[in-house]
Amino acid sequence: MSDPKKTSVLVVGGGSVGAIAALNLEVGGLASVTVVLRSNYNKVKETGYDIQSCDHGEVKAWRPTSVRNQVPNITEEGADPYDFIVLTTKNIPDVGPTVAELIAPALDKENAHTTIVLIQNGLNIEKPLIEAYPKATILSGVSLIGSAEPQPGVIVQDDKDRLLIGPFDTPNIHASFAEAKAKEFVKIYGAGGKTDCKYSPDVSHDRWRKLVYNACLNPICAITGLDTGRIRLADGAVEGLVKPAMREIVVAAKAVGVELAKDVMETMIEVDPLDLYLSPSMLADVRKGNYIEFENLLGEPLREGKKAGVPMPTLEVLYQIARALQWRTKESRGLVDIPAKRT
Amino acid sequence: MSDPKKTSVLVVGGGSVGAIAALNLEVGGLASVTVVLRSNYNKVKETGYDIQSCDHGEVKAWRPTSVRNQVPNITEEGADPYDFIVLTTKNIPDVGPTVAELIAPALDKENAHTTIVLIQNGLNIEKPLIEAYPKATILSGVSLIGSAEPQPGVIVQDDKDRLLIGPFDTPNIHASFAEAKAKEFVKIYGAGGKTDCKYSPDVSHDRWRKLVYNACLNPICAITGLDTGRIRLADGAVEGLVKPAMREIVVAAKAVGVELAKDVMETMIEVDPLDLYLSPSMLADVRKGNYIEFENLLGEPLREGKKAGVPMPTLEVLYQIARALQWRTKESRGLVDIPAKRT
């Protein structure tokens, strides 16, 4: 059970990112963590996580304070609201359930207490939460981590955890209050000293910067079926496809007031070592037959850029193709009607 | 052997299109046809084609006058040049061999005799031939046919053969001579009365018209993995992807002097019945791990449009993605070097 002297944190999504987040929060000794699991629940409940981590070393049979197989209903359980709810699931609003729906049982009616931390990619992900929970403090987590879950409950973290935490701009929360909450979370998360978690006030900058990778390389790899090593080898793909897409993101960012570093495109093109052949999340998801996070990673920056008057022809086509790939996954799961074949 | 009173025709490529072309040429009684085969050579040599055709009915164990397993070397064989060489192979200049190289052994040095008929898709396909054989008459064949080869030498033609023949614009051949050759070919090809083969003087129009399908729907299906029935069902794909691409082709055609019919986009979107779920050639090729004809079908109209000052943002992205798919096929065939994975 939770220790009342510690900060209570609910981590929703205990996969490769969530498990490391939970571990960091617990090893600092300031938080008591409940993790909500799905596919790996039985394994973690019974024998804990087996974690091999460049930050933490070998951690066998590790369990957070509590594991759950669904988001706790605090009203039914008569439990206190959590201090923080950290979301580390994929965020796929076009397929649902939405993040707002997902965490609803863990929030009290007013929700003046719980701070929501979105360690998720993309743009405008706070907006549906502001609408659903206008009194909630909502923090942005931009994570750069190399972590995978090759088997349920087995986590291999081969690239260090770098987490930027800052307050989303929310209409009903004082900036100073949100800033304090962000700094509090950074302190709790980094207390174990094994991770690089920083307070970063410029959430828009951090998110647009990561979009240079996530709105461009990520869908391009998913669409072409080539990993980031191969896309750099393929005939003309960097000059003809990756850079034009990235340029549109850089211009769109500028149009909404975010100035990215001059070398951001080169940095992002080379962020994965050429000889590692890494599959970005959307490519990995397409290969597994999973849904892709294309609306937040590609659709939202596209819409923001167009709204700001920026021509986005490359991203527009990538978006439409990604949408067709998502439809294909829906079909494979029996979610669309295909008229019978004429005989 | 060839009948000297008949027109001698060499058909290069005896697959689903070439077999029906050979059949049409032979049933008219005016041509003696040699077909060059590759993968189905043994089957056709031994037991002939088995053809089930909406135009010809059931044709069992049919053989053209002659079958060969490579393009005949007329100089070595001391043979007369063919009157016509008809190309029904795929045309993939970025992978090679080129069509000009392929037919070289069947042409005499001067090549003032043989007329070359390209029953192949795309734009500018005559240009490498004009360069290689400046004295050759070169005809365009734009074929609308539904035909497949489910097993080697087994041809199922389920949509009628409509072939438009006209002279390519070549610098060294009198237009009236080329026109006469085109009309001669139409007569020979249609003499059996089982096919709809027409003389069509406006080759550019016929080719740009077919590009509305082939530069747009064809690569879009290949890239998204959706057939033409599904692409019409998928969320927003027609409005967001197919039509913008087609509009660029229509505008590019106009810019180079080709006025397409007002309803050409709708016609091409609906040319395949919705309940047939047809895979256009590039999708079929991607699924089989074959190379795609993206340079002639997509690259050439893109380059022509851009040269004429037409913005082609959608086709540009489709082209770059198709190029990456081609590279992926090259990799799968061991034709590109992938640096070793870091251990």
Interface residues (C-beta under 8 A of the other chain):
Chain A: I220 I223 T224 G225 L226 G229 R230 I231 L233 A234 D235 G236 A237 G240 L241 P244 P273 L274 D275 L276 Y277 P313 T314 E316 V317 L318 Y319 Q320 I321 R323 A324 L325 Q326 W327 R328 E331 V336 I338 P339 A340 K341 R342
Chain B: I220 I223 T224 G225 L226 G229 R230 I231 L233 A234 D235 G236 A237 G240 L241 P244 P273 L274 D275 L276 Y277 P313 T314 E316 V317 L318 Y319 Q320 I321 R323 A324 L325 Q326 W327 R328 E331 V336 I338 P339 A340 K341 R342
